[in-house]
Amino acid sequence: MPAITNHLPTSELQALDAAHHMHPFTAGGELAAKGARVITRANGVFLHDSEGNEILDGMAGLWCVNIGYGRGELADVAARQMRELPYYNTFFQTTHVPAIALTQKIAELAPGDLNHVFFAGSGSEANDTNLRMVRTYWAIKGKPDKHIVISRKNAYHGSSVGSGSLGGMTAMHAQGGLPIPGIVHIDQPNWWAEGGSMSREEFGVSRAKQLEVAILEHGEDKVAAFIAEPIQGAGGVIIPPETYWPEIQRICDKYDILLIADEVICGFGRTGNWFGSQTLGIKPHIMTIAKGLSSGYQPIGGSIVCDEVAEVIGSGEFNHGYTYSGHPVAAAVALENLRILEEENVLDHVRDVAMPALHEMWHGLADHPLVGETTITGMMGSLALTPHKDSRAKFAMDAGTAGFMCRERCFANNLVMRHVYDRMVISPPLIITPDEIAEIGRRARTALDECYVQLK
Ligand code: PLP
């Protein structure tokens, strides 16, 4: 067999890929029919494919490449760390410098008394940790019946059995026997799709109150925790009404329910602060982190845990851990990523330069005949595609068909944007410049125009 390199023709790479590679979240038929786009390299906010196209990445990979592509410093750190200590675990009373240094840095950046980190290899694993950790916490405190975790429909918390159950994606629950018992889902604060005649403010409170109803229905003594993304990402960048989170916080405090903020997307600058909880005024007991922690250069995730929960969990042995918890190479790379975010003032760039330009461009698309609402917080936004702007109407065809068409038109115009049903979402690298943002706007408008013609 010839060596498989970037020099093989695209069609050959696609055939080999389709023959042996099972892709996540991809319909097999689509792959066989069209072949996958082969990405060969990337720099800054641009991807390059095997056909010589330069593609603007409006999604920062999967919401993760916060510092942009091509930062050689991270490669140097990885190589150095691999030579020095490529692997050792953190089980059974061992540790190493990269894990120690990274936990110090995360504890310094995280708000309040979120001072302790339990590492995982991904966001899914970290949420599995959280599920076991909150139940273990209450068991140690003499309340083993406090085991139910309340989550939300259309939430995304990962793809493992535990995290997929915490998530509220019906298409995922339909496969593989999810959700596991002990998880309850309330409705999401998606005003555009589900708000009916309520104002955004009224709707925010009414959706938050569902948490109270669920707690009372199942019993305060049975509910361990509530988990939510500060802003739902994979569900379509659902920015909650301003009334939502204060009410959720009040309810968690009142009923002694642990609050888990899943910061896998919102963390590390995406919303304009280090964490989405700071932007939305949330005080969680645990935060889930991954993605922007290493800007996707290495697989690493974790749970940032408050003093009280860490103390209780640490009073015994938590029978939980992953071979790659605190992996030295991943930890060293994550630390270098955080150094770049901090020393290059990336959050200042977001707040002063990128956010204003992105918001202006995004809201500028609102006049397009296919666009209903445009919403955006920090560097994550979405727009609703609709056949009738004023009535918030849905398309007559299956949900997601228009979104899929629009995503394809974006791709054809060398722009990566994702669709979630009929919402288009955007989440570019944080280091993006105003000129690059303007280019996203031009390509997105062209894609919307083409989609409009196709839908007529
Ligand atoms: N939580 C949220 C909010 C996510 O968006 C994701 C991934 O998109 C996850 C958890 C799962 O993370 P991972 O894919 O690293 O397992």
Residues whose N, C-alpha, C, O or C-beta is under 5 A from the ligand:
A	BS01	PLP	S122 G123 S124 E125 Y156 H157 G158 E229 G233 A234 D262 V264 I265 A290
